[in-house]
Amino acid sequence: MIACPKNHVIFQEPEPGSEIKKRRDVRIIISKGTKRILTPNLKGLSIQQARLIIEENGLRLNKLSSTYSESIKKNEIISQFPLPGTIITRGNFVNLLVSTGIRLNVYKMPDIKGQSLEEAIALIESFNLSLGEIKFLFIEGKPENIIIDQFPLSGHRVIEGTDVNITINREAGRKGHKYLHSTKGVTIFKYRLKYGFLKKHMRLKLNSFGISNDIFDSFMKPGEEIWILIPRNKDATVLLYEDDELIKTEVFDSWQN
């Protein structure tokens, strides 16, 4: 049979020009393409794209290895074997080396017990870690509002970007401890309700980039506190309402943080 591009007809029966009756079957053979091809260039493609091209060319994926790379994005192809442009027979295998992204730094987890929330946040960020879950537990005899527990524990090896969960020594039953997380950097908005006898409907609205969202909405007892962590990486305005009346406005400028 003569060489013919893939998916083209290379043989038919009856032959062209033959007289045939209606509804008679015609037998054809479709070309699978040339047996030997040039290996496609897969460098810089995603794993999914590379798999499709390998399959379309009648090749098969063999080994899929990975390593860190400073220049190739995560899950993109760094190199391949056979090299691009190599003559290869259809059905042969292709090996790929995939990027896992930039190698992350590893640190020794610092001890943040006994520090205030503000001090702990500053230390966590200095190690390129992130603030994770914040819990509250009151232990009598210990100073209030200090860190009494942490995870990961101090001395453990941690990778940059790891979430650090902390427990703060505070009395039980307080509300409003809701936190907005960001990739790096937070500042604190605090407000304590005045003492009295009746609960108040407290609502906190955050305006940022022209978008307004309620980030806290609850009834609170007199003397309770609201603590909100606001991301430093964007300008924001916090509006505090008490029984639907605006009582406090605070502006957080990213350039000031």
MIROMI-776963 format. One record per residue (C-alpha): residue in three letters; x, y, z. Coordinates in pm, 1 decimal, padded with zeros to 6 digits. Each point is the difference from the previous one (the first is absolute). Layout:
# MIROMI-776963
@code ALA | px X | py Y | pz Z
...
This chain:
# MIROMI-776963
@code MET | px 00000.0 | py 00000.0 | pz 00000.0
@code ILE | px 00121.8 | py 00354.4 | pz -00075.5
@code ALA | px 00069.6 | py 00252.3 | pz 00278.3
@code CYS | px -00304.4 | py 00205.5 | pz 00089.6
@code PRO | px -00081.9 | py 00253.1 | pz 00273.8
@code LYS | px -00172.5 | py -00126.4 | pz 00313.7
@code ASN | px -00379.8 | py -00052.7 | pz -00023.0
@code HIS | px -00000.2 | py 00008.6 | pz -00384.2
@code VAL | px -00138.3 | py -00282.0 | pz -00216.3
@code ILE | px 00281.9 | py -00212.1 | pz -00147.9
@code PHE | px -00204.8 | py -00284.9 | pz -00152.5
@code GLN | px -00350.8 | py -00058.5 | pz -00126.2
@code GLU | px -00195.7 | py -00288.5 | pz -00151.6
@code PRO | px -00154.7 | py 00016.0 | pz -00258.4
@code GLU | px 00267.9 | py 00210.5 | pz -00170.4
@code PRO | px -00072.7 | py 00351.6 | pz -00126.5
@code GLY | px -00201.7 | py 00002.9 | pz -00325.3
@code SER | px -00150.0 | py -00345.8 | pz 00056.1
@code GLU | px -00370.2 | py -00050.4 | pz -00058.4
@code ILE | px -00184.5 | py -00117.8 | pz 00312.4
@code LYS | px -00356.3 | py -00063.1 | pz 00100.5
@code LYS | px -00186.0 | py 00222.8 | pz 00244.8
@code ARG | px 00038.7 | py -00079.5 | pz 00371.5
@code ARG | px 00307.9 | py -00210.4 | pz -00067.2
@code ASP | px 00263.9 | py 00016.4 | pz 00276.1
@code VAL | px 00321.4 | py 00190.9 | pz -00066.4
@code ARG | px 00308.0 | py -00110.4 | pz 00192.8
@code ILE | px 00262.2 | py 00260.4 | pz 00090.8
@code ILE | px 00323.1 | py 00007.7 | pz 00197.9
@code ILE | px 00100.2 | py 00309.8 | pz 00200.2
@code SER | px 00364.3 | py 00100.4 | pz 00033.7
@code LYS | px 00156.2 | py 00006.4 | pz 00344.5
@code GLY | px 00259.3 | py 00241.1 | pz -00134.9
@code THR | px 00366.0 | py -00058.3 | pz -00059.4
@code LYS | px 00161.4 | py -00261.1 | pz 00220.1
@code ARG | px 00288.2 | py 00227.8 | pz 00095.3
@code ILE | px -00058.1 | py 00356.9 | pz 00122.4
@code LEU | px 00189.0 | py 00289.9 | pz 00157.9
@code THR | px -00036.4 | py 00015.5 | pz 00377.4
@code PRO | px -00219.4 | py 00305.0 | pz 00086.2
@code ASN | px 00136.8 | py 00279.3 | pz 00222.0
@code LEU | px -00174.0 | py -00026.2 | pz 00337.3
@code LYS | px 00216.3 | py 00237.2 | pz 00207.4
@code GLY | px -00200.5 | py 00267.1 | pz 00186.8
@code LEU | px -00332.5 | py -00177.1 | pz -00054.8
@code SER | px -00221.9 | py -00119.6 | pz 00282.7
@code ILE | px -00013.5 | py -00371.5 | pz 00079.0
@code GLN | px -00352.6 | py -00017.2 | pz -00144.6
@code GLN | px 00104.5 | py 00164.8 | pz -00328.4
@code ALA | px 00305.1 | py -00223.8 | pz -00030.8
@code ARG | px -00208.9 | py -00315.0 | pz 00053.6
@code LEU | px -00240.3 | py 00102.9 | pz -00279.4
@code ILE | px 00279.0 | py 00071.7 | pz -00248.5
@code ILE | px 00176.7 | py -00326.9 | pz 00084.5
@code GLU | px -00322.6 | py -00192.1 | pz -00060.4
@code GLU | px -00082.9 | py 00187.4 | pz -00321.1
@code ASN | px 00339.8 | py -00096.0 | pz -00142.3
@code GLY | px -00046.6 | py -00368.3 | pz 00077.7
@code LEU | px 00260.5 | py 00003.7 | pz 00276.4
@code ARG | px -00022.0 | py -00118.5 | pz 00361.4
@code LEU | px 00098.5 | py 00167.8 | pz 00326.7
@code ASN | px 00253.5 | py -00204.8 | pz 00195.7
@code LYS | px 00173.2 | py 00164.0 | pz 00299.2
@code LEU | px -00128.7 | py 00320.5 | pz 00158.7
@code SER | px 00268.0 | py 00145.9 | pz 00231.2
@code SER | px -00004.2 | py 00330.5 | pz 00189.6
@code THR | px 00245.2 | py 00250.9 | pz 00146.3
@code TYR | px 00015.3 | py 00361.1 | pz 00122.6
@code SER | px 00049.2 | py 00278.2 | pz -00254.9
@code GLU | px 00067.1 | py 00372.7 | pz 00033.8
@code SER | px -00118.4 | py 00078.7 | pz -00354.2
@code ILE | px -00270.0 | py -00254.2 | pz -00091.1
@code LYS | px -00342.2 | py 00027.7 | pz 00162.8
@code LYS | px -00142.6 | py -00278.8 | pz 00212.0
@code ASN | px -00143.3 | py -00294.4 | pz -00200.9
@code GLU | px 00167.2 | py 00113.3 | pz -00325.2
@code ILE | px 00248.4 | py -00209.2 | pz -00200.7
@code ILE | px 00370.5 | py 00077.2 | pz 00061.9
@code SER | px 00149.8 | py -00252.6 | pz -00242.2
@code GLN | px -00078.6 | py -00318.0 | pz -00191.3
@code PHE | px 00157.2 | py -00310.0 | pz -00150.4
@code PRO | px 00024.4 | py -00057.1 | pz -00291.6
@code LEU | px 00090.3 | py 00364.6 | pz -00067.1
@code PRO | px -00225.4 | py 00210.8 | pz -00226.6
@code GLY | px 00060.9 | py -00065.8 | pz -00371.7
@code THR | px 00136.4 | py -00350.3 | pz 00055.2
@code ILE | px -00125.8 | py -00255.3 | pz -00253.2
@code ILE | px -00203.5 | py -00257.4 | pz 00190.8
@code THR | px -00228.3 | py -00288.2 | pz -00088.3
@code ARG | px -00369.2 | py 00027.6 | pz 00088.4
@code GLY | px -00084.3 | py -00204.1 | pz 00308.3
@code ASN | px 00328.6 | py 00085.5 | pz 00173.1
@code PHE | px 00022.3 | py 00147.7 | pz 00348.5
@code VAL | px 00068.0 | py 00360.2 | pz 00107.1
@code ASN | px 00146.3 | py 00091.9 | pz 00341.2
@code LEU | px -00080.4 | py 00338.0 | pz 00158.0
@code LEU | px 00159.2 | py 00209.6 | pz 00276.6
@code VAL | px -00260.8 | py 00223.2 | pz 00168.8
@code SER | px 00051.5 | py 00310.1 | pz 00215.5
@code THR | px -00123.3 | py 00005.6 | pz 00360.0
@code GLY | px 00062.4 | py 00375.4 | pz 00014.9
@code ILE | px 00253.2 | py 00196.7 | pz 00201.4
@code ARG | px 00158.1 | py -00182.3 | pz 00293.2
@code LEU | px -00161.4 | py 00126.4 | pz 00320.2
@code ASN | px 00211.0 | py 00108.3 | pz 00296.2
@code VAL | px -00005.1 | py -00209.3 | pz 00317.3
@code TYR | px 00011.5 | py 00163.3 | pz 00344.6
@code LYS | px 00014.5 | py -00098.7 | pz 00364.4
@code MET | px -00337.4 | py 00088.2 | pz 00153.2
@code PRO | px 00045.8 | py 00289.4 | pz 00247.1
@code ASP | px -00145.0 | py -00000.7 | pz 00351.8
@code ILE | px -00290.1 | py 00249.0 | pz 00014.8
@code LYS | px -00143.2 | py -00106.5 | pz 00336.8
@code GLY | px -00028.4 | py 00285.1 | pz 00246.9
@code GLN | px -00022.4 | py 00263.9 | pz -00272.8
@code SER | px -00289.8 | py 00227.8 | pz -00088.6
@code LEU | px -00195.4 | py -00058.5 | pz -00320.1
@code GLU | px 00168.8 | py 00297.7 | pz -00168.5
@code GLU | px 00349.6 | py -00124.3 | pz 00094.8
@code ALA | px -00083.3 | py -00353.5 | pz -00113.0
@code ILE | px -00129.6 | py 00119.1 | pz -00338.8
@code ALA | px 00317.8 | py 00202.6 | pz -00059.2
@code LEU | px 00222.3 | py -00298.5 | pz 00083.6
@code ILE | px -00206.7 | py -00242.6 | pz -00208.6
@code GLU | px 00024.5 | py 00228.8 | pz -00303.4
@code SER | px 00375.8 | py 00053.9 | pz 00047.4
@code PHE | px 00041.3 | py -00375.5 | pz -00067.5
@code ASN | px -00224.4 | py 00017.4 | pz -00310.8
@code LEU | px -00266.6 | py -00204.0 | pz 00178.6
@code SER | px -00376.0 | py 00071.4 | pz 00003.8
@code LEU | px -00242.2 | py 00056.1 | pz 00283.8
@code GLY | px -00238.8 | py -00294.3 | pz 00018.8
@code GLU | px -00281.8 | py -00081.9 | pz 00242.9
@code ILE | px -00035.1 | py 00203.5 | pz 00319.8
@code LYS | px -00161.7 | py -00159.3 | pz 00304.9
@code PHE | px -00079.8 | py 00139.5 | pz 00343.1
@code LEU | px 00045.9 | py -00177.1 | pz 00333.4
@code PHE | px 00006.5 | py 00158.3 | pz 00345.4
@code ILE | px 00253.4 | py -00127.7 | pz 00253.6
@code GLU | px -00023.2 | py 00174.0 | pz 00334.9
@code GLY | px 00327.4 | py 00132.9 | pz 00133.1
@code LYS | px 00149.4 | py 00068.7 | pz -00342.4
@code PRO | px 00005.5 | py 00347.2 | pz -00158.1
@code GLU | px -00298.6 | py 00067.6 | pz -00221.7
@code ASN | px 00034.2 | py 00047.4 | pz -00377.2
@code ILE | px 00330.9 | py -00186.2 | pz -00034.8
@code ILE | px 00077.2 | py -00307.5 | pz -00210.4
@code ILE | px -00023.8 | py -00315.2 | pz 00212.2
@code ASP | px 00025.8 | py -00266.9 | pz -00270.5
@code GLN | px 00117.4 | py -00031.2 | pz -00360.2
@code PHE | px 00014.8 | py -00247.6 | pz -00285.4
@code PRO | px 00244.8 | py -00086.8 | pz -00146.5
@code LEU | px 00190.5 | py -00015.0 | pz 00326.3
@code SER | px 00315.4 | py 00205.0 | pz 00045.4
@code GLY | px 00313.9 | py -00168.5 | pz -00131.8
@code HIS | px -00179.9 | py -00199.5 | pz -00271.2
@code ARG | px 00104.9 | py 00035.2 | pz -00365.2
@code VAL | px -00254.1 | py 00200.5 | pz -00203.1
@code ILE | px -00018.3 | py 00097.8 | pz -00366.9
@code GLU | px -00064.8 | py 00364.3 | pz -00090.3
@code GLY | px -00370.6 | py 00069.0 | pz -00044.8
@code THR | px -00099.0 | py -00250.7 | pz 00271.2
@code ASP | px -00304.4 | py 00100.2 | pz 00208.5
@code VAL | px 00072.3 | py 00056.8 | pz 00369.0
@code ASN | px -00295.6 | py -00065.8 | pz 00233.0
@code ILE | px -00000.1 | py 00177.7 | pz 00334.5
@code THR | px -00200.3 | py 00001.4 | pz 00324.0
@code ILE | px -00047.3 | py 00325.3 | pz 00193.7
@code ASN | px -00072.7 | py 00022.6 | pz 00372.5
@code ARG | px -00339.8 | py 00171.3 | pz 00012.4
@code GLU | px -00316.5 | py -00043.9 | pz 00199.0
@code ALA | px -00261.4 | py -00232.3 | pz -00146.5
@code GLY | px -00323.4 | py 00132.0 | pz -00147.3
@code ARG | px 00137.0 | py 00295.5 | pz -00194.0
@code LYS | px -00120.5 | py 00053.3 | pz -00353.3
@code GLY | px 00118.8 | py 00175.8 | pz -00307.4
@code HIS | px 00329.0 | py -00183.6 | pz -00042.1
@code LYS | px -00028.6 | py -00035.3 | pz -00373.5
@code TYR | px 00306.6 | py 00027.2 | pz -00220.9
@code LEU | px 00066.2 | py 00091.7 | pz -00359.7
@code HIS | px 00304.0 | py -00185.8 | pz -00131.2
@code SER | px 00241.8 | py 00127.2 | pz -00263.0
@code THR | px 00313.0 | py -00139.2 | pz -00159.6
@code LYS | px 00221.0 | py 00225.5 | pz 00209.6
@code GLY | px -00067.1 | py 00279.0 | pz 00250.2
@code VAL | px -00295.1 | py 00089.8 | pz 00219.4
@code THR | px -00097.0 | py 00287.0 | pz 00226.8
@code ILE | px -00251.4 | py -00009.7 | pz 00285.6
@code PHE | px -00334.1 | py 00174.9 | pz 00043.9
@code LYS | px -00128.0 | py -00010.9 | pz 00359.6
@code TYR | px -00315.9 | py 00126.4 | pz 00163.8
@code ARG | px -00144.2 | py -00061.5 | pz 00347.8
@code LEU | px -00373.9 | py 00049.3 | pz 00060.8
@code LYS | px -00099.8 | py 00241.6 | pz 00272.1
@code TYR | px -00122.4 | py -00150.3 | pz 00326.1
@code GLY | px -00375.2 | py -00008.8 | pz 00059.4
@code PHE | px -00289.8 | py -00242.6 | pz 00020.1
@code LEU | px -00121.7 | py -00070.8 | pz -00355.2
@code LYS | px 00155.4 | py -00192.1 | pz -00286.1
@code LYS | px 00091.2 | py 00196.1 | pz -00311.3
@code HIS | px -00025.2 | py -00096.6 | pz -00364.6
@code MET | px 00353.1 | py 00057.2 | pz -00130.7
@code ARG | px 00081.3 | py -00001.3 | pz -00370.4
@code LEU | px 00340.5 | py 00059.2 | pz -00159.8
@code LYS | px 00029.0 | py 00094.5 | pz -00366.8
@code LEU | px 00325.2 | py -00005.4 | pz -00200.2
@code ASN | px 00037.3 | py 00222.3 | pz -00307.8
@code SER | px 00292.2 | py -00081.5 | pz -00228.7
@code PHE | px 00059.1 | py 00048.4 | pz -00375.0
@code GLY | px -00354.7 | py 00135.4 | pz -00031.8
@code ILE | px -00151.2 | py -00318.3 | pz 00143.3
@code SER | px -00188.9 | py -00001.8 | pz 00330.2
@code ASN | px -00045.0 | py -00313.1 | pz 00212.7
@code ASP | px -00139.8 | py -00071.0 | pz 00346.0
@code ILE | px 00277.7 | py -00180.5 | pz 00186.7
@code PHE | px -00170.4 | py -00018.1 | pz 00339.0
@code ASP | px -00370.3 | py -00001.4 | pz 00092.1
@code SER | px -00109.2 | py -00114.5 | pz 00347.0
@code PHE | px -00166.5 | py 00097.3 | pz 00330.5
@code MET | px 00252.3 | py 00066.9 | pz 00276.1
@code LYS | px -00007.7 | py 00054.7 | pz 00374.5
@code PRO | px 00119.5 | py 00322.2 | pz 00164.7
@code GLY | px 00375.9 | py -00005.6 | pz 00059.8
@code GLU | px 00073.7 | py -00255.6 | pz -00271.9
@code GLU | px 00264.3 | py 00069.7 | pz -00260.2
@code ILE | px 00026.0 | py -00020.2 | pz -00377.8
@code TRP | px 00340.1 | py -00091.2 | pz -00142.5
@code ILE | px 00044.5 | py 00001.5 | pz -00377.2
@code LEU | px 00323.5 | py -00054.2 | pz -00193.5
@code ILE | px 00015.4 | py 00214.7 | pz -00314.4
@code PRO | px 00243.0 | py -00087.8 | pz -00284.3
@code ARG | px 00276.3 | py 00258.2 | pz -00040.8
@code ASN | px 00040.4 | py -00053.4 | pz -00373.3
@code LYS | px -00302.9 | py 00208.2 | pz -00099.2
@code ASP | px -00170.3 | py 00328.4 | pz 00092.5
@code ALA | px -00310.4 | py -00058.5 | pz 00209.9
@code THR | px -00261.8 | py 00188.4 | pz 00199.5
@code VAL | px -00175.5 | py -00164.3 | pz 00294.6
@code LEU | px -00347.7 | py 00122.2 | pz 00097.2
@code LEU | px -00141.3 | py -00108.0 | pz 00336.9
@code TYR | px -00377.1 | py 00009.1 | pz 00058.5
@code GLU | px -00179.8 | py -00033.6 | pz 00334.0
@code ASP | px -00372.2 | py -00076.3 | pz -00038.6
@code ASP | px 00032.3 | py 00117.7 | pz -00364.1
@code GLU | px 00152.0 | py 00334.8 | pz 00103.2
@code LEU | px 00352.4 | py 00082.4 | pz -00122.9
@code ILE | px 00215.6 | py 00055.8 | pz 00310.5
@code LYS | px 00359.5 | py -00039.8 | pz -00123.4
@code THR | px 00195.1 | py 00030.4 | pz -00325.1
@code GLU | px 00364.8 | py -00095.1 | pz -00039.9
@code VAL | px 00215.0 | py 00020.7 | pz -00314.7
@code PHE | px 00288.6 | py -00241.3 | pz -00061.4
@code ASP | px 00243.5 | py 00118.9 | pz -00269.6
@code SER | px 00228.7 | py -00267.7 | pz -00146.1
@code TRP | px 00289.5 | py 00247.1 | pz -00036.6
@code GLN | px -00011.2 | py 00077.8 | pz 00372.5
@code ASN | px 00044.2 | py -00363.1 | pz 00104.3
